Amino acid sequence: MPAMLCGSLGVWRSYVSAAAALATFAAIVAMACNVTADEPTHVRITVARSVSGIPLWGIGPFAEKAGFRVEYIPAGTNADMQRNLQSGVELGTLGYQSPAVMAEQNVANVKIIAGEQLGGQNLIMRKGVDIKSWKDLEGKRIGRPPGSYVTILFTLAAQENGVDVSKVNLISTTSAGPAELQALKSGDLDGLVLWSPVLDRAVVEGYGYYPSCCDIGKTEKYGAGNQILAANTDFLKNRDVAVRFLKAYSESLDFYVKNPDKAVSLITEYTGVSKEVIAEAWKHGIWDVRADVRTMVNVAKQGPVFGFSKTDMSAKVPGYVDMSYLSAATGRPVDQLTRFVD
């Protein structure tokens, strides 16, 4: 009998030890899960150090609040950002011609998920060269970087407003800025087609102005679309994460639109451009989470004319836009997020 009792006690002690070990293991697993749950989601964003990028460069506190850790991958061109997105970078900005470019290249892993900026690219004229109408551009020396979207938009706007573009003395420039501004200031150029904040430096320094007659973003057909937000489709597979990010993005954009002084200060910091110039540039941009798909389609039809696509890819453009994530993030219907006019 004592032997049996001792044997039972031994079994009981083994059971207790095993149960304790299991409990300890469960606690360790629970702690690990909590640590994992508390770790922010790492997202990479490829974006230019441009005025347009303020909702992304300033997203830090909003992203952190939503559980994200942001890593920036600066890039200089839409082509660079497209390549980064295709290679796996989660988020980045592209241009309004980009859907047509991607369609021709059969890109299958990038989607447009939100808008970012309209404007921020335009025509300025040298002080003393008076322009009252679009037709007044005929005979003038206008510098523009060939093949760029701002040049495409300028040409389309001029044509829409009755300009015989063959009568405009178009002079090829780089997109850098300093040499172009010097040419404008010295009188070698009458006008310059480029982006903010390069144009705004000429305005602030007193030798350039925006002609009120000739805003290249005011045509009904082609609009003023500049940058849009895109995502790698692997990032979009986790819908909850994508929607949470777009909530943070929308909050960031709304905050800086409502607090332009803070926007100007931050843009000055990450671009290195003076606050006076950035303040002028801010006047010529519109930040909006919407993206006009109709405009993208119209631009895509011009691809063969301007060389950013060999054939008309307009029919494939809507397939590159998915605003359902933004709709979930903002509570706005998709059809309200893909257009600027009724």
N, C-alpha and C positions, 0 to 999 in steps of 0.2 A: 504493500500500500504506500509507504513512504517513497518507494522508488517511482511508482506511478505518479505521485504528486509532484516529485521533483521533475519528472519528465514533462508534465503538463506546464509547470512553471517555466521550464526552459523554452517550450514552444511559445508560451505567452510572451516571454521576454523577446524572442525573435520577432514575433508579430509587432510588438510595440516598437522595436528598433526599426523595422521595415516601414511602419506607418510614419514614424518620425522622419525617416529619410525621404519618404514621398512628400511629406508636408514641406520639408525644407526645399526640395526640388521644385515643388509647385510655387513656393514663395519666390524662388530665384527667377523662375519663368515669368511670374507676374511682374516682378520688378523690371525684367528685361523688356517686357511688352510695354510697360509704362514709359520707360526711357525712350523706346522706339517711337511710341505715340507722341511723346513730347518733343522729339527732334523735328526741327523745321524741314520742310520739303525744299530741297535744293533745286533751283531753276536758273538756267542760263539765258541771258537776253543779249542778242546781237543787235546793236543799234549805233547809229552815227552820233557824234557829239554835235548835234544840231539843235536849233531852236525848237523844231517840231517834236523832238524826243522828250520834252519835259515830263509827260505823264509816266514815262519809264525811268528816266534818270531820277525822278523824285518819288518813285513808288516805295522806297525803302520802309518808312514807318507803317504804311498801309499793308505792305506785303508781310512784314514781321508780325503785325497784329493778326493777319490771316493765316499765319503758320508757314511762311516761306522764308528762305534764305536766298537772296539774289546774287548772282555772279554776272558781271557785265563782260561782254566780248565786243569791244568797239570795232566798227567797220566803216569803210569810207563810201561804199556804193551799194545800191540795191542788189547788184549782181553778187557782191561779197556776202551780203546778208542772206540772199537766197541760197548760196552754196553752204553757208553755215547751218541754215535750217535743214537743208537736205541731208547734211552729215550728222544730224542728231541734236543740234542745239534746240532747246525747247521753244523759245519765243524770239521774235524779231520783227523788224519793220520792213515793208516793201513799198513799191510805188504802184500807181494806178495802172501802169502798163504791165506790171509783173504777172498778173494772171494769164495774159496772152503769151508772154514769154514762157511761163511754166507749161502752158498747154502745148506749145510747139515742141518743147523739150520732153514732153510726156512725164513730167514730175508728178509722182503719185503720193508723196508723203508730206505735203505742205498744204495747209488750208488758211484762208483769210478768215479771221474770227472777230475782228472789230475795226473800227476806223480810228484815226489818230488826229490828223491835221488837214485842213484845207488852207490854201493860200501859202504864204511863205516863199513864193517864187513869182517873179513878175518882171515887168519892164520899168526901167527908170530912164529919164532923159537928163541931159546936161543942162544946167541952168543957162538960160539965154536961148535955148532951142525950144521955141514955143510949139506945142502940139495941142491942137484944139479938137482933132478928130483922128480916127484911125487912118484915113486916107492921107493925112499929113505925114505919115511915116514913109511914104513913097519918096525916094530920092535921099533919104537919110542913111547915115552909116550906123548900123546897129550891130554891136558885138554880141555873139552868142556861142556857147559851147556846142559844137555839132553832135548830134546823136543823143543829147540829154533830153530828159522829159520836159524840162522847162522850155527848151527850144521847140519841141513838138507842140506843146500847149500854146506857145506864142504864135507859131505858124498857123495852127488851126484857128485860133482866135482872130488873127489878122484876116484869114480867108473868110471866116464867118462874117466879118465886118466890112467886107468889100474891098480889101486891100489886094492890089496886084503885087504879090510877093516878089515877082521877078523884077519889079521896079524898086525894091528895097535893097540897098547896098549892104548885104549880110556879110559880116566879117567874122571869120573863125577865131575863137579865143579859147583859152583853157578855162577850167572851172575854179581855178585857185583863188583869184580875186585881186591881189595887189597890182599886177601888171595891167589888168583890165580897168581897175579904178584909176590908175595913172593915165591910161589912154583916154578915159572919159574926161578926166580933169584937164588934160592938156589940149583937148579938142580933136584928138585923133578919132574919137568915137562921138557920135551924137547921142547914142542911147546904148543901154546895156541890158541884156536879158540874163538874169542869174537868180540866185537864192538869197534869202535872208541868212545871216546878218551882213553879208557882203554889200548888198545894195544899200542897206540902211546906214552904213558908214559914210557913203557919199552924201546921203541926205543930211546926216548930223553935221558933217564937215562943210556943208553949204554949197556943194557944186553939183548936186543931183536932186531930182524930185520925181515923185510918182505922178504921171499925167492922169488927171481924173477921167479923161475920155477913154483910156485904153488899159483897163485892167484885164489881164489875160485870163483871169479866172471867172469872168462874168458871162461867158457864153452859156446858153441854156443846154446845149448839146454836150459840151465837154467839161463844163464846171471848173472847179478850182482844186480838185482832189490832189493831194500831195502824198502823205504817208498813211499806210494802213498796217494793222497789227496781224501778224501771221503766226502759226504754230506748227510744229512738227506733229504729225498724226499720232506718234507714240505717246506724246504728252496728253493728247486728247482722249486716249483710251480710258483714263481715269477721269470720268466726267465730274465727279465731286471736286477733285483737285483743280480741274480746268475752270469750273464755275467759280470756285473760291478765288482763284487768281484774277479772274475777270471782274469780280466784285471789288477787289483791291485796286485793280487798274481803273475802274470807273470812278471809285472814290478819289483816287489820285488825280485823275484828269479834272474832276469836278472841283476839287480843292484848289488847284492852281488857276483854273479859270476864274474862280471867285476871289482869289488872292493873288492878283497879278504882281504885286510888289515882291512877294515871296518867290514867284515864278522867275521874275527878272533876276533876282539875287542868285538863285540856284543856277540858272542858265549862264550867268556871268561866271560863276564858279567853275562849271564843267567845260565851258568853251574857251575861257580866257579872254573873251571879248568884253569891251567896256560896258558898264551899266547903261550909259547914255545910248549906245548903239542898240543894245538889246531891248531897251524900252521902246525905241522906234520900231524895231522888228516886231515886237509884241503886237503892235497896232495892226499889222498886216497878216496876221494869222488867225484862224478859227480852229479851236480844238473841239472835237466831237467824236463820240464813240460810234456814231453811225458811219456807214460806208455806202456810197451810191453805186450799186451794181450796174444800173443802166449806163452810167458814165463809163464804167470799166468796159462795158460791151461796146459802146460807141468808140472809145479809144482803140480797142482791139481791132476794130474794122479798119483802122488806119495803119495797122502794123506793116503790111507790105509796102505802103507808101514811104514810111519812115525807116524801114529796115529792122525794126525790133522783132518782127516775125516775117517768115517767107510767104505765109498764106494767112487768110482771114481766119483767126481762131476765136472769133466772138461767140460762136455757138457753145464753145466749151467753157467760157469764162464763168458763168453762174455755178458750175460744178466745183469751182475752186473756193466758193464762199459758203461758210457754214456759220450762221449767226445764232444757231440754237443755244449755244453755250452763253453767249451774251444776253440772249433773251431770258434765260434762266437766272442769270446774275442780276439783271436790271428789272425784271418783271415786265418788260416791254415786248409787244408782239414782234416776231421776226420781220414782218412786212414793214414795220415802222423803222427798223434798224438798217434796212437796205436801200433807203431812198431819202432824199432831202426835200422833195416836192411831192405833192399829192398826185 
